[in-house]
Amino acid sequence: MPSIYFNTVKDVKWVLDIHQSPFNAGVPVELEEFNRQQVEDLAQRHQIQQGDALTGKLMSMVGGHPYLVRLAMYYIAAGKITLEGLLDSATTEAGIYSNHLRSLLDILQGKPKLAQALKKVVDSPVPVALDSMQIYQLHSLGLVQRQKNEVIPRCLLYREYFRRVLSGS
């Protein structure tokens, strides 16, 4: 096998994607949504006594998104917020999800076409067909759920927040 020598760094043509970790050598594992029973179990483990009311209202906002459910449970169990306060402020800059939402928005602002695709999704009451790469990217970010070759927002939180912040796009 012949050796290749380069005189300067500018001569090197990188084949690797600089946005992908070289440690991504395993099989991707998709974390499933929590179901109602799992959310109720998590509430019990946090010693939250609101039971069905908590589960129903929280899941109507964030679905079974593991991170969003767990964050809500932490704040409620710690007495930092009530369920009603959480739901009222969830899509705002003052809500407990604001850092998470802003980090997703930051990614989308660097990809205007992807942001426009998400805007179509959150503005539509029915599943939306997109380019397969857009579906892949939005799903990889956790923003949408696939339904065959179409997508819907992953949860009401994402629909409401991104409908508001992408309205000027």
DSSP file with accessible surface (Angstrom, degrees, kcal/mol):
  #  RESIDUE AA STRUCTURE BP1 BP2  ACC     N-H-->O    O-->H-N    N-H-->O    O-->H-N    TCO  KAPPA ALPHA  PHI   PSI    X-CA   Y-CA   Z-CA
    1    1 A M              0   0  226      0, 0.0     2,-0.1     0, 0.0     0, 0.0   0.000 360.0 360.0 360.0 126.9    0.0    0.0    0.0
    2    2 A P        -     0   0  119      0, 0.0     2,-0.3     0, 0.0     0, 0.0  -0.356 360.0-125.5 -72.9 147.1    1.6    3.3   -1.0
    3    3 A S        -     0   0   87     -2,-0.1     2,-0.5     2,-0.0     0, 0.0  -0.659  16.0-145.0 -88.5 148.3    2.2    6.0    1.6
    4    4 A I        -     0   0  130     -2,-0.3     2,-0.4     2,-0.0     0, 0.0  -0.959  13.9-167.2-116.6 129.0    0.8    9.5    1.2
    5    5 A Y        -     0   0  194     -2,-0.5     2,-0.4     0, 0.0    -2,-0.0  -0.916   3.7-158.3-116.2 142.6    2.7   12.5    2.4
    6    6 A F        -     0   0  106     -2,-0.4     3,-0.1     1,-0.1     6,-0.0  -0.957  12.0-154.3-120.5 140.7    1.5   16.0    2.8
    7    7 A N  S    S+     0   0  154     -2,-0.4     2,-0.3     1,-0.2    -1,-0.1   0.839  80.1   9.7 -79.7 -36.5    3.6   19.1    2.9
    8    8 A T  S >  S-     0   0   65      1,-0.1     3,-1.2     0, 0.0     4,-0.4  -0.930  76.3-108.4-139.0 165.3    1.2   21.2    4.9
    9    9 A V  G >  S+     0   0  120     -2,-0.3     3,-1.8     1,-0.3    -1,-0.1   0.867 114.5  65.3 -63.3 -32.4   -2.1   20.8    6.8
   10   10 A K  G 3  S+     0   0  172      1,-0.3    -1,-0.3     3,-0.0     0, 0.0   0.747  93.4  62.3 -66.8 -17.7   -4.0   22.6    4.0
   11   11 A D  G <  S+     0   0   64     -3,-1.2     2,-0.4     2,-0.1    -1,-0.3   0.670  82.3  99.0 -77.5 -17.2   -3.1   19.8    1.7
   12   12 A V    <   -     0   0   41     -3,-1.8     2,-0.7    -4,-0.4    -6,-0.0  -0.571  59.2-159.1 -77.9 128.3   -5.1   17.3    3.8
   13   13 A K        -     0   0  171     -2,-0.4     2,-0.3     0, 0.0    -2,-0.1  -0.931  16.9-141.0-105.7 110.1   -8.6   16.5    2.6
   14   14 A W        -     0   0  184     -2,-0.7     4,-0.1     1,-0.2    -2,-0.0  -0.555  19.7-174.9 -76.8 131.5  -10.6   15.1    5.5
   15   15 A V        +     0   0  143     -2,-0.3    -1,-0.2     2,-0.1     2,-0.1   0.761  60.5  89.6 -91.9 -28.7  -12.9   12.3    4.6
   16   16 A L  S    S-     0   0  134      1,-0.1     2,-0.6     2,-0.0    -2,-0.0  -0.383  85.7-114.1 -73.2 146.2  -14.4   12.1    8.1
   17   17 A D    >   -     0   0   88      1,-0.1     3,-1.6    -2,-0.1    -1,-0.1  -0.692  19.7-151.6 -77.2 119.3  -17.4   14.2    9.0
   18   18 A I  T 3  S+     0   0  141     -2,-0.6    -1,-0.1     1,-0.3    -2,-0.0   0.667  93.6  60.0 -69.9 -13.6  -16.2   16.7   11.6
   19   19 A H  T 3  S+     0   0  164      2,-0.1     2,-0.4    -3,-0.0    -1,-0.3   0.391  94.6  76.1 -93.1   2.4  -19.7   16.8   13.1
   20   20 A Q  S <  S-     0   0  109     -3,-1.6    -3,-0.0     2,-0.0     0, 0.0  -0.953  83.6-120.6-118.2 133.2  -19.8   13.1   13.9
   21   21 A S    >   -     0   0   50     -2,-0.4     3,-1.5     1,-0.1    -4,-0.1  -0.434  11.0-137.4 -68.6 139.0  -17.9   11.6   16.8
   22   22 A P  T 3  S+     0   0  108      0, 0.0    -1,-0.1     0, 0.0    -4,-0.0   0.617 102.7  68.1 -70.1  -9.1  -15.3    8.9   15.9
   23   23 A F  T 3   +     0   0  178      1,-0.2     2,-2.2     2,-0.1     3,-0.4   0.406  66.8 103.0 -90.4   2.2  -16.7    6.9   18.8
   24   24 A N    <   +     0   0  104     -3,-1.5    -1,-0.2     1,-0.2    -4,-0.0  -0.405  41.1 122.9 -80.5  64.6  -20.1    6.3   17.1
   25   25 A A        +     0   0   94     -2,-2.2    -1,-0.2     2,-0.1    -2,-0.1   0.531  51.2  79.0-104.2  -7.2  -19.1    2.8   16.3
   26   26 A G  S    S-     0   0   63     -3,-0.4     3,-0.0     1,-0.1    -2,-0.0  -0.197  91.8 -80.0 -94.0-174.4  -22.0    1.0   17.9
   27   27 A V        -     0   0  127     -2,-0.1     2,-0.1     1,-0.1    -1,-0.1  -0.733  50.0-114.4 -86.2 129.7  -25.6    0.3   17.0
   28   28 A P        -     0   0  123      0, 0.0     2,-0.5     0, 0.0    -1,-0.1  -0.432  27.6-156.6 -66.6 138.5  -27.9    3.3   17.6
   29   29 A V        -     0   0  134     -2,-0.1     2,-0.5     2,-0.0    -3,-0.0  -0.978   6.5-144.5-118.5 123.2  -30.5    2.6   20.3
   30   30 A E        -     0   0  105     -2,-0.5     2,-0.6     1,-0.0     0, 0.0  -0.769  14.0-133.9 -90.5 125.4  -33.6    4.7   20.3
   31   31 A L        -     0   0  126     -2,-0.5     2,-0.1     1,-0.0    -1,-0.0  -0.682  26.5-135.6 -79.1 120.3  -35.0    5.6   23.7
   32   32 A E        -     0   0  138     -2,-0.6     2,-0.1     1,-0.1     3,-0.1  -0.341  22.5 -95.2 -75.0 158.4  -38.7    4.9   23.7
   33   33 A E        -     0   0   53     32,-0.1    32,-0.2     1,-0.1     2,-0.2  -0.387  43.0-107.5 -65.6 146.5  -41.4    7.2   25.1
   34   34 A F        -     0   0   55     30,-3.2     2,-0.1    -2,-0.1    -1,-0.1  -0.543  34.0-136.7 -69.5 143.7  -42.5    6.4   28.7
   35   35 A N     >  -     0   0   84     -2,-0.2     4,-2.2     1,-0.1     5,-0.2  -0.439  30.8 -93.2 -92.9 175.9  -46.0    5.0   28.8
   36   36 A R  H  > S+     0   0  112      1,-0.2     4,-2.5     2,-0.2     5,-0.2   0.896 125.4  51.9 -57.2 -44.0  -48.6    6.0   31.3
   37   37 A Q  H  > S+     0   0  122      1,-0.2     4,-2.5     2,-0.2    -1,-0.2   0.908 109.3  49.7 -61.8 -41.5  -47.7    3.3   33.8
   38   38 A Q  H  > S+     0   0   88      2,-0.2     4,-2.3     1,-0.2    -1,-0.2   0.888 110.5  49.9 -67.2 -36.8  -44.0    4.3   33.7
   39   39 A V  H  X S+     0   0    0     -4,-2.2     4,-2.3     2,-0.2    -2,-0.2   0.920 111.3  49.0 -67.9 -41.0  -44.9    7.9   34.3
   40   40 A E  H  X S+     0   0   45     -4,-2.5     4,-2.2     2,-0.2    -2,-0.2   0.911 111.0  50.6 -63.3 -40.9  -47.1    6.9   37.3
   41   41 A D  H  X S+     0   0   57     -4,-2.5     4,-2.4     2,-0.2    -2,-0.2   0.914 109.5  50.4 -62.6 -41.9  -44.3    4.8   38.6
   42   42 A L  H  X S+     0   0   30     -4,-2.3     4,-1.5     1,-0.2    -2,-0.2   0.905 108.2  52.8 -63.8 -39.5  -41.8    7.6   38.3
   43   43 A A  H  <>S+     0   0    3     -4,-2.3     5,-2.8     1,-0.2    -1,-0.2   0.919 109.7  48.9 -61.6 -43.1  -44.3    9.9   40.2
   44   44 A Q  H ><5S+     0   0  142     -4,-2.2     3,-1.8     1,-0.2    -2,-0.2   0.911 108.2  53.5 -62.3 -42.0  -44.5    7.4   43.0
   45   45 A R  H 3<5S+     0   0  181     -4,-2.4    -1,-0.2     1,-0.3    -2,-0.2   0.792 109.8  48.2 -64.3 -26.8  -40.7    7.1   43.1
   46   46 A H  T 3<5S-     0   0   39     -4,-1.5    -1,-0.3    -3,-0.2    -2,-0.2   0.340 115.8-120.1 -90.2   3.3  -40.6   10.9   43.5
   47   47 A Q  T < 5 +     0   0  161     -3,-1.8     2,-0.6     1,-0.2    -3,-0.2   0.872  57.7 157.0  57.8  40.8  -43.2   10.7   46.2
   48   48 A I      < -     0   0   14     -5,-2.8     3,-0.5    -6,-0.1    -1,-0.2  -0.877  27.2-165.8 -96.8 124.2  -45.6   12.8   44.3
   49   49 A Q        +     0   0  168     -2,-0.6    -1,-0.1     1,-0.2    -5,-0.1   0.417  64.1  94.7 -94.0   1.6  -49.2   12.2   45.4
   50   50 A Q    >>  +     0   0   82      1,-0.2     3,-1.3    -7,-0.1     4,-0.7   0.647  59.6 170.9 -73.4 -13.2  -51.1   13.8   42.5
   51   51 A G  H 3>  +     0   0   31     -3,-0.5     4,-2.5     1,-0.3    -1,-0.2  -0.084  61.2  11.5  51.5-123.2  -51.4   10.5   40.7
   52   52 A D  H 3> S+     0   0  109      1,-0.2     4,-2.8     2,-0.2     5,-0.3   0.825 126.8  56.8 -60.5 -37.3  -53.7   10.4   37.7
   53   53 A A  H <> S+     0   0   54     -3,-1.3     4,-2.3     2,-0.2     5,-0.3   0.948 111.4  43.3 -60.8 -46.3  -54.1   14.2   37.5
   54   54 A L  H  X S+     0   0    0     -4,-0.7     4,-2.9     2,-0.2     5,-0.4   0.954 115.4  48.5 -62.2 -50.8  -50.3   14.7   37.3
   55   55 A T  H  X S+     0   0    0     -4,-2.5     4,-2.5     1,-0.2     5,-0.2   0.936 114.7  44.1 -58.5 -49.6  -49.8   11.9   34.8
   56   56 A G  H  X S+     0   0   27     -4,-2.8     4,-1.7     2,-0.2    -1,-0.2   0.941 118.3  41.8 -62.6 -49.2  -52.6   13.0   32.5
   57   57 A K  H  X S+     0   0   93     -4,-2.3     4,-1.1    -5,-0.3    -2,-0.2   0.912 117.2  46.7 -67.8 -42.8  -51.8   16.7   32.5
   58   58 A L  H >X S+     0   0    0     -4,-2.9     4,-2.9    -5,-0.3     3,-0.7   0.939 113.0  49.0 -65.3 -45.3  -48.1   16.2   32.2
   59   59 A M  H 3X S+     0   0   38     -4,-2.5     4,-1.7    -5,-0.4    -1,-0.2   0.813 104.4  59.7 -67.6 -26.0  -48.3   13.6   29.4
   60   60 A S  H 3< S+     0   0   76     -4,-1.7    96,-0.4    -5,-0.2    -1,-0.2   0.837 114.9  37.0 -69.1 -26.6  -50.7   15.9   27.5
   61   61 A M  H << S+     0   0   15     -4,-1.1    96,-2.5    -3,-0.7    97,-0.3   0.903 136.8  13.6 -89.1 -47.0  -47.9   18.5   27.4
   62   62 A V  H >< S-     0   0    0     -4,-2.9     3,-1.8     1,-0.3    -3,-0.2   0.374  86.2-146.9-115.6   5.2  -44.7   16.4   27.0
   63   63 A G  T 3<  -     0   0   20     -4,-1.7    -1,-0.3    -5,-0.4    -2,-0.1  -0.395  64.6 -42.0  62.5-138.2  -46.0   13.0   26.0
   64   64 A G  T 3  S+     0   0    3     -2,-0.1   -30,-3.2    -4,-0.1    -1,-0.2   0.046  83.4 154.3-110.9  25.0  -43.7   10.3   27.3
   65   65 A H    <>  -     0   0   16     -3,-1.8     4,-2.8   -32,-0.2     5,-0.3  -0.366  39.2-145.2 -57.4 113.0  -40.5   12.2   26.5
   66   66 A P  H  > S+     0   0   14      0, 0.0     4,-2.3     0, 0.0     5,-0.2   0.892  92.9  43.6 -54.4 -45.7  -38.1   10.7   29.1
   67   67 A Y  H  > S+     0   0  115      2,-0.2     4,-2.5     1,-0.2     5,-0.2   0.939 116.3  46.3 -67.3 -45.0  -36.0   13.8   29.8
   68   68 A L  H  > S+     0   0    0      2,-0.2     4,-2.0     1,-0.2    -1,-0.2   0.893 114.2  47.9 -67.2 -39.1  -39.0   16.2   29.9
   69   69 A V  H  X S+     0   0    0     -4,-2.8     4,-2.5     2,-0.2    -1,-0.2   0.950 113.4  47.8 -64.3 -47.6  -41.0   13.9   32.2
   70   70 A R  H  X S+     0   0  111     -4,-2.3     4,-2.3    -5,-0.3    -2,-0.2   0.898 110.2  51.6 -63.0 -40.5  -38.0   13.4   34.5
   71   71 A L  H  X S+     0   0   27     -4,-2.5     4,-2.3     1,-0.2    -1,-0.2   0.929 110.4  49.1 -62.8 -42.9  -37.3   17.1   34.7
   72   72 A A  H  X S+     0   0    0     -4,-2.0     4,-2.6     1,-0.2     5,-0.3   0.928 110.3  50.9 -61.5 -45.0  -40.9   17.9   35.6
   73   73 A M  H  X S+     0   0    0     -4,-2.5     4,-2.8     1,-0.2     5,-0.3   0.904 109.3  51.1 -60.7 -42.1  -40.8   15.2   38.3
   74   74 A Y  H  X S+     0   0   96     -4,-2.3     4,-2.3     1,-0.2     6,-0.2   0.953 112.7  44.5 -60.6 -50.4  -37.7   16.7   39.8
   75   75 A Y  H  <>S+     0   0   69     -4,-2.3     5,-2.0     2,-0.2     6,-1.0   0.893 116.8  45.5 -64.6 -39.7  -39.0   20.2   40.0
   76   76 A I  H ><5S+     0   0   20     -4,-2.6     3,-1.3    -5,-0.2    -1,-0.2   0.942 114.0  48.0 -69.0 -46.5  -42.4   19.2   41.4
   77   77 A A  H 3<5S+     0   0   48     -4,-2.8    -2,-0.2     1,-0.3    -1,-0.2   0.862 110.0  53.0 -62.9 -34.7  -40.9   16.8   43.9
   78   78 A A  T 3<5S-     0   0   53     -4,-2.3    -1,-0.3    -5,-0.3    -2,-0.2   0.533 112.4-121.3 -78.7  -5.1  -38.4   19.4   45.1
   79   79 A G  T < 5S+     0   0   64     -3,-1.3    -3,-0.2    -4,-0.3    -2,-0.1   0.674  77.6 124.9  74.5  17.4  -41.3   21.9   45.6
   80   80 A K  S   <S+     0   0  124     -5,-2.0     2,-0.3    -6,-0.2    -4,-0.2   0.688  78.9   4.6 -81.3 -18.9  -39.8   24.3   43.1
   81   81 A I        -     0   0   39     -6,-1.0    -2,-0.2    -5,-0.1     2,-0.2  -0.980  69.7-123.4-159.9 152.8  -42.9   24.5   41.0
   82   82 A T     >  -     0   0   82     -2,-0.3     4,-2.8    -3,-0.1     5,-0.2  -0.603  34.0-110.4 -93.6 164.5  -46.5   23.2   41.0
   83   83 A L  H  > S+     0   0    1     -2,-0.2     4,-2.7     1,-0.2     5,-0.2   0.926 120.9  49.8 -59.7 -42.6  -47.9   21.2   38.2
   84   84 A E  H  > S+     0   0   89      1,-0.2     4,-2.4     2,-0.2    -1,-0.2   0.911 111.5  48.2 -63.9 -42.4  -50.2   24.1   37.2
   85   85 A G  H  > S+     0   0   23      2,-0.2     4,-1.9     1,-0.2    -1,-0.2   0.906 111.3  51.0 -63.8 -40.4  -47.2   26.5   37.3
   86   86 A L  H  X S+     0   0    0     -4,-2.8     4,-1.1     1,-0.2    -2,-0.2   0.943 112.5  45.2 -61.7 -47.5  -45.2   24.1   35.2
   87   87 A L  H  < S+     0   0   38     -4,-2.7     4,-0.3     1,-0.2     3,-0.2   0.880 112.1  52.1 -66.9 -37.0  -47.9   23.8   32.6
   88   88 A D  H  < S+     0   0  133     -4,-2.4    -1,-0.2     1,-0.2    -2,-0.2   0.853 121.8  30.6 -66.6 -34.6  -48.6   27.5   32.5
   89   89 A S  H >< S+     0   0   26     -4,-1.9     3,-2.0    -5,-0.2     6,-0.5   0.438  87.4 107.1-105.0   1.4  -45.0   28.4   31.9
   90   90 A A  T 3< S+     0   0    0     -4,-1.1     7,-0.3     1,-0.3    -1,-0.1   0.841  86.3  37.6 -53.4 -42.4  -43.8   25.3   29.9
   91   91 A T  T 3  S+     0   0   25     -4,-0.3    -1,-0.3    -3,-0.2     2,-0.2   0.357 104.2  90.2 -94.6   8.1  -43.5   27.0   26.5
   92   92 A T  S X  S-     0   0   49     -3,-2.0     3,-1.1     1,-0.1     5,-0.2  -0.530  88.5-110.2-100.8 170.5  -42.2   30.3   27.8
   93   93 A E  T 3  S+     0   0   85      1,-0.2    -1,-0.1    -2,-0.2    -3,-0.1   0.632 118.9  55.4 -71.8 -12.6  -38.7   31.6   28.4
   94   94 A A  T 3  S+     0   0   88     -5,-0.2    -1,-0.2     4,-0.1    -4,-0.1   0.504  89.0 103.1 -96.6  -4.9  -39.5   31.5   32.2
   95   95 A G  S X  S-     0   0    5     -3,-1.1     3,-1.5    -6,-0.5     4,-0.3  -0.231  85.3-108.8 -78.7 168.3  -40.4   27.8   32.2
   96   96 A I  T 3  S+     0   0   27      1,-0.3     3,-0.3   -10,-0.1     4,-0.2   0.692 117.6  54.5 -70.2 -17.6  -38.4   24.8   33.3
   97   97 A Y  T 3> S+     0   0    0     -7,-0.3     4,-2.8     1,-0.2    -1,-0.3   0.378  76.0 104.0 -94.8   4.2  -37.9   23.7   29.8
   98   98 A S  H <> S+     0   0   15     -3,-1.5     4,-2.8     1,-0.2     5,-0.2   0.879  79.6  48.4 -59.3 -42.0  -36.5   27.0   28.5
   99   99 A N  H  > S+     0   0  116     -3,-0.3     4,-2.0    -4,-0.3    -1,-0.2   0.926 114.1  47.0 -64.1 -42.8  -32.8   25.8   28.3
  100  100 A H  H  > S+     0   0   34     -4,-0.2     4,-1.8     2,-0.2    -2,-0.2   0.937 114.6  46.5 -62.2 -46.9  -33.8   22.7   26.5
  101  101 A L  H  X S+     0   0    0     -4,-2.8     4,-2.5     1,-0.2    -2,-0.2   0.905 111.6  51.0 -65.6 -41.1  -36.0   24.5   24.0
  102  102 A R  H  X S+     0   0   99     -4,-2.8     4,-2.7    -5,-0.3    -1,-0.2   0.870 106.8  54.0 -65.7 -35.5  -33.4   27.2   23.4
  103  103 A S  H  X S+     0   0   60     -4,-2.0     4,-1.6    -5,-0.2    -1,-0.2   0.913 111.1  45.8 -67.2 -37.4  -30.7   24.7   22.7
  104  104 A L  H  X S+     0   0   10     -4,-1.8     4,-2.2     2,-0.2    -2,-0.2   0.914 112.4  51.1 -67.8 -40.5  -33.0   23.1   20.0
  105  105 A L  H  X S+     0   0   23     -4,-2.5     4,-2.6     1,-0.2    -2,-0.2   0.905 105.9  55.9 -62.9 -39.1  -33.8   26.5   18.6
  106  106 A D  H  X S+     0   0  111     -4,-2.7     4,-1.0     1,-0.2    -1,-0.2   0.911 107.9  48.2 -60.6 -42.0  -30.1   27.3   18.4
  107  107 A I  H >< S+     0   0   69     -4,-1.6     3,-0.6     1,-0.2     4,-0.3   0.939 112.6  48.7 -62.6 -45.5  -29.5   24.2   16.3
  108  108 A L  H >< S+     0   0    0     -4,-2.2     3,-1.5     1,-0.2     7,-0.5   0.849 103.2  60.2 -66.3 -33.8  -32.5   25.2   14.0
  109  109 A Q  H 3< S+     0   0  133     -4,-2.6    -1,-0.2     1,-0.3    -2,-0.2   0.807 102.8  53.3 -66.7 -24.1  -31.3   28.7   13.6
  110  110 A G  T << S+     0   0   63     -4,-1.0    -1,-0.3    -3,-0.6    -2,-0.2   0.538 112.4  46.9 -82.8  -6.5  -28.1   27.4   12.1
  111  111 A K    <>  +     0   0   99     -3,-1.5     4,-2.3    -4,-0.3     3,-0.5  -0.688  66.8 177.1-135.0  77.5  -30.2   25.3    9.6
  112  112 A P  H  > S+     0   0   91      0, 0.0     4,-2.3     0, 0.0     5,-0.2   0.840  80.4  52.9 -56.2 -37.1  -32.9   27.6    8.1
  113  113 A K  H  > S+     0   0  173      2,-0.2     4,-1.9     1,-0.2     5,-0.1   0.895 110.2  48.4 -67.5 -36.4  -34.3   25.0    5.7
  114  114 A L  H  > S+     0   0    6     -3,-0.5     4,-2.5     2,-0.2    -1,-0.2   0.897 109.8  52.4 -68.9 -38.1  -34.7   22.6    8.6
  115  115 A A  H  X S+     0   0    6     -4,-2.3     4,-2.4    -7,-0.5    -2,-0.2   0.911 108.9  50.2 -62.7 -41.3  -36.4   25.3   10.7
  116  116 A Q  H  X S+     0   0   84     -4,-2.3     4,-1.9     2,-0.2    -1,-0.2   0.889 109.2  51.9 -64.4 -38.6  -38.8   26.0    7.8
  117  117 A A  H  X S+     0   0    3     -4,-1.9     4,-1.7     2,-0.2    -2,-0.2   0.932 110.4  47.7 -63.5 -44.0  -39.6   22.2    7.6
  118  118 A L  H  X S+     0   0    1     -4,-2.5     4,-2.9     1,-0.2     5,-0.3   0.896 107.1  57.5 -64.4 -37.6  -40.3   22.1   11.4
  119  119 A K  H  X S+     0   0   40     -4,-2.4     4,-1.9     1,-0.2    -1,-0.2   0.917 105.1  51.0 -58.9 -42.6  -42.5   25.2   11.0
  120  120 A K  H  X S+     0   0  119     -4,-1.9     4,-0.8     1,-0.2    -1,-0.2   0.914 111.8  48.4 -58.8 -41.5  -44.6   23.4    8.4
  121  121 A V  H >< S+     0   0    1     -4,-1.7     3,-0.7     1,-0.2    -2,-0.2   0.937 113.1  44.2 -67.0 -47.8  -45.0   20.5   10.9
  122  122 A V  H 3< S+     0   0    1     -4,-2.9    -1,-0.2     1,-0.2    -2,-0.2   0.769 113.2  52.4 -73.5 -22.2  -46.0   22.5   13.9
  123  123 A D  H 3< S+     0   0   68     -4,-1.9    -1,-0.2    -5,-0.3    -2,-0.2   0.634  96.1  84.5 -84.1 -13.6  -48.4   24.7   11.9
  124  124 A S    <<  -     0   0   23     -4,-0.8     4,-0.1    -3,-0.7    -4,-0.0  -0.747  61.6-157.0 -96.6 135.5  -50.2   21.6   10.5
  125  125 A P  S    S+     0   0  120      0, 0.0    -1,-0.1     0, 0.0    -4,-0.1   0.570  83.1  52.7 -81.0  -7.4  -53.1   19.8   12.3
  126  126 A V  S    S-     0   0   91      1,-0.1    25,-0.1    -5,-0.0    -2,-0.1  -0.832 105.8 -75.7-122.8 161.5  -52.3   16.7   10.2
  127  127 A P        -     0   0   40      0, 0.0     2,-0.4     0, 0.0    25,-0.2  -0.245  50.0-139.9 -56.8 146.0  -49.1   14.7    9.6
  128  128 A V  E     -A  151   0A  17     23,-2.6    23,-2.2    -4,-0.1     2,-0.5  -0.914   2.2-136.0-116.7 136.4  -46.8   16.4    7.1
  129  129 A A  E     +A  150   0A  60     -2,-0.4     2,-0.3    21,-0.2    21,-0.2  -0.764  34.1 170.1 -88.1 130.6  -44.7   14.8    4.3
  130  130 A L        -     0   0   23     19,-0.6     2,-0.0    -2,-0.5     5,-0.0  -0.834  44.5 -71.2-129.2 172.5  -41.1   16.2    4.2
  131  131 A D     >  -     0   0   91     -2,-0.3     4,-2.4     1,-0.1     3,-0.3  -0.359  49.6-118.1 -59.4 142.5  -37.9   15.4    2.4
  132  132 A S  H  > S+     0   0  100      1,-0.2     4,-2.4     2,-0.2     5,-0.1   0.843 114.4  52.9 -60.4 -32.9  -36.5   12.2    3.8
  133  133 A M  H  > S+     0   0   99      2,-0.2     4,-2.7     1,-0.2    -1,-0.2   0.902 108.8  49.8 -69.4 -37.7  -33.3   13.9    5.1
  134  134 A Q  H  > S+     0   0   45     -3,-0.3     4,-2.8     2,-0.2     5,-0.3   0.911 110.5  49.9 -65.8 -41.0  -35.4   16.5    6.9
  135  135 A I  H  X S+     0   0   18     -4,-2.4     4,-2.6     1,-0.2     5,-0.3   0.947 112.1  48.5 -60.2 -46.9  -37.5   13.8    8.5
  136  136 A Y  H  X S+     0   0  143     -4,-2.4     4,-2.5    -5,-0.2    -2,-0.2   0.927 114.2  45.1 -58.9 -47.6  -34.2   12.1    9.6
  137  137 A Q  H  X S+     0   0   63     -4,-2.7     4,-1.7     2,-0.2    -2,-0.2   0.926 115.0  46.2 -66.9 -44.4  -32.7   15.3   11.0
  138  138 A L  H  <>S+     0   0    0     -4,-2.8     5,-2.3     1,-0.2     6,-0.7   0.896 115.1  47.5 -66.1 -37.9  -35.9   16.4   12.9
  139  139 A H  H ><5S+     0   0   34     -4,-2.6     3,-1.3    -5,-0.3    -2,-0.2   0.902 108.8  54.4 -69.0 -39.9  -36.4   12.9   14.2
  140  140 A S  H 3<5S+     0   0   73     -4,-2.5    -1,-0.2     1,-0.3    -2,-0.2   0.835 106.9  51.6 -62.3 -32.4  -32.7   12.7   15.3
  141  141 A L  T 3<5S-     0   0   48     -4,-1.7    -1,-0.3    -5,-0.2    -2,-0.2   0.564 116.2-119.7 -77.6 -10.2  -33.2   15.9   17.2
  142  142 A G  T < 5S+     0   0   12     -3,-1.3    -3,-0.2    -4,-0.3    -2,-0.1   0.648  80.2 119.9  82.5  14.9  -36.2   14.4   18.9
  143  143 A L      < +     0   0    1     -5,-2.3    11,-2.4    -6,-0.2    12,-0.3   0.705  67.9  34.4 -87.2 -21.6  -38.6   17.0   17.6
  144  144 A V  E     -B  153   0A   3     -6,-0.7     2,-0.4     9,-0.3    -2,-0.1  -0.905  63.9-135.4-133.7 161.0  -40.9   14.8   15.6
  145  145 A Q  E     -B  152   0A  67      7,-2.6     7,-1.9    -2,-0.3     2,-0.3  -0.947  29.6-127.0-111.3 137.4  -42.6   11.4   15.5
  146  146 A R  E     -B  151   0A 119     -2,-0.4     2,-0.4     5,-0.2     5,-0.2  -0.643  21.4-175.4 -85.1 140.9  -42.6    9.5   12.3
  147  147 A Q  E >   -B  150   0A  84      3,-3.5     3,-1.7    -2,-0.3     2,-0.3  -0.845  67.8 -65.5-132.9  90.8  -45.9    8.1   10.9
  148  148 A K  T 3  S-     0   0  199     -2,-0.4    -1,-0.1     1,-0.3     0, 0.0  -0.468 119.1 -14.8  60.2-116.2  -44.8    6.2    7.8
  149  149 A N  T 3  S+     0   0  139     -2,-0.3   -19,-0.6    -3,-0.1     2,-0.3   0.152 130.1  70.9-101.3  18.7  -43.4    8.8    5.5
  150  150 A E  E <   -AB 129 147A  81     -3,-1.7    -3,-3.5   -21,-0.2     2,-0.3  -0.836  66.1-144.9-128.5 167.4  -44.9   11.8    7.4
  151  151 A V  E     -AB 128 146A   0    -23,-2.2   -23,-2.6    -2,-0.3    -5,-0.2  -0.942   9.2-169.1-135.6 156.2  -44.2   13.4   10.7
  152  152 A I  E     - B   0 145A  35     -7,-1.9    -7,-2.6    -2,-0.3   -30,-0.1  -0.912  46.6 -81.0-131.5 159.6  -46.0   15.1   13.6
  153  153 A P  E     - B   0 144A   9      0, 0.0    -9,-0.3     0, 0.0   -10,-0.1  -0.339  38.4-126.5 -59.3 145.9  -44.6   17.1   16.5
  154  154 A R  S    S-     0   0   42    -11,-2.4     2,-0.3     1,-0.2   -10,-0.2   0.844  83.1  -6.7 -64.9 -34.2  -43.3   14.9   19.2
  155  155 A C  S  > S-     0   0   11    -12,-0.3     4,-2.0   -92,-0.1     3,-0.2  -0.980  71.2-101.8-156.3 167.0  -45.3   16.6   21.9
  156  156 A L  H  > S+     0   0   63    -96,-0.4     4,-3.0    -2,-0.3     5,-0.3   0.865 116.7  62.1 -61.8 -36.4  -47.6   19.6   22.5
  157  157 A L  H  > S+     0   0    0    -96,-2.5     4,-2.5     1,-0.2     5,-0.3   0.940 107.6  42.8 -54.2 -49.7  -44.7   21.5   24.2
  158  158 A Y  H  > S+     0   0    3    -97,-0.3     4,-2.2     2,-0.2     5,-0.4   0.902 113.3  52.6 -66.4 -40.9  -42.7   21.4   20.9
  159  159 A R  H  X S+     0   0   50     -4,-2.0     4,-1.9     1,-0.2    -2,-0.2   0.967 115.5  39.4 -59.4 -51.0  -45.7   22.3   18.8
  160  160 A E  H  X S+     0   0   75     -4,-3.0     4,-1.7     2,-0.2    -2,-0.2   0.925 118.5  45.9 -68.3 -45.1  -46.6   25.4   20.9
  161  161 A Y  H  X S+     0   0    1     -4,-2.5     4,-2.7    -5,-0.3     5,-0.2   0.963 117.8  41.0 -64.3 -51.3  -43.1   26.6   21.5
  162  162 A F  H  X S+     0   0    0     -4,-2.2     4,-2.0    -5,-0.3    -1,-0.2   0.818 109.9  58.5 -73.7 -25.6  -41.8   26.3   17.9
  163  163 A R  H  < S+     0   0  103     -4,-1.9     4,-0.3    -5,-0.4    -1,-0.2   0.930 113.2  41.6 -62.8 -41.5  -45.1   27.6   16.5
  164  164 A R  H >< S+     0   0  114     -4,-1.7     3,-0.8    -5,-0.2     4,-0.3   0.959 119.9  39.7 -70.5 -51.1  -44.5   30.8   18.5
  165  165 A V  H 3< S+     0   0   37     -4,-2.7     3,-0.4     1,-0.2    -3,-0.2   0.757 117.6  47.3 -78.3 -22.4  -40.7   31.2   17.9
  166  166 A L  T >< S+     0   0    4     -4,-2.0     3,-1.6    -5,-0.2    -1,-0.2   0.424  82.4  97.2 -95.1   4.0  -40.6   30.2   14.3
  167  167 A S  T <  S+     0   0   83     -3,-0.8    -1,-0.2    -4,-0.3    -2,-0.1   0.801  84.5  50.0 -64.8 -26.2  -43.6   32.4   13.3
  168  168 A G  T 3         0   0   76     -3,-0.4    -1,-0.3    -4,-0.3    -2,-0.1   0.523 360.0 360.0 -87.1  -5.5  -41.2   35.1   12.1
  169  169 A S    <         0   0   77     -3,-1.6    -3,-0.0   -54,-0.1    -4,-0.0  -0.409 360.0 360.0 -76.0 360.0  -39.2   32.7   10.0
